[in-house]
Amino acid sequence: MANKLLLITVFIFDLIAFGLAVAAEQRRSTGRVHLDSENNYNYCVYDSDIATGYGVGAFLFLMLSQVIIMAASRCFCCGKPMSPSGSRACAVILFLTCWVFFIIAEICLLAASVRNAYHTKYMRNFNESPPSCETIRKGVFAAGAAFTLFTAIVSEFYYISYSRARNGNF
């Protein structure tokens, strides 16, 4: 049977990553144009940048859980070969699916964190159009959170299928 302590540890790391990604979505930066009538300039003012830290934290916790699962299963390609069975076929499919979801989640979290940290620094005269106070689009951290959840579910099933195939159970 699959190592229960490993599954619980990975589940907790994935749950933390999911929570941080959701928190990042809730706290993402917003910008607004501020008028400085004394110097005749418009510029952008941004609120808290805590979402970047949450996104990076989610990125790191998800990566840690993936490393633990892959190290425990020897990344499915190292070690003695498994005999053909339904569990092995299921493990192969879940392994590939897990990596696809993981890569999508990591890209969303990393891109959202980088974009959230970027703040325009432009000042414009009153006569020009106001500066663009661009921020990250709503839902990018949420997509990262969703794919983090998908990765968590699939990686748990992958490890269980891998353990069954390794032990010769169907």
Helices and strands as residue ranges (DSSP letters): H 4-26, E 31-36, E 41-46, H 50-72, G 74-76, H 86-117, E 123-125, H 140-167
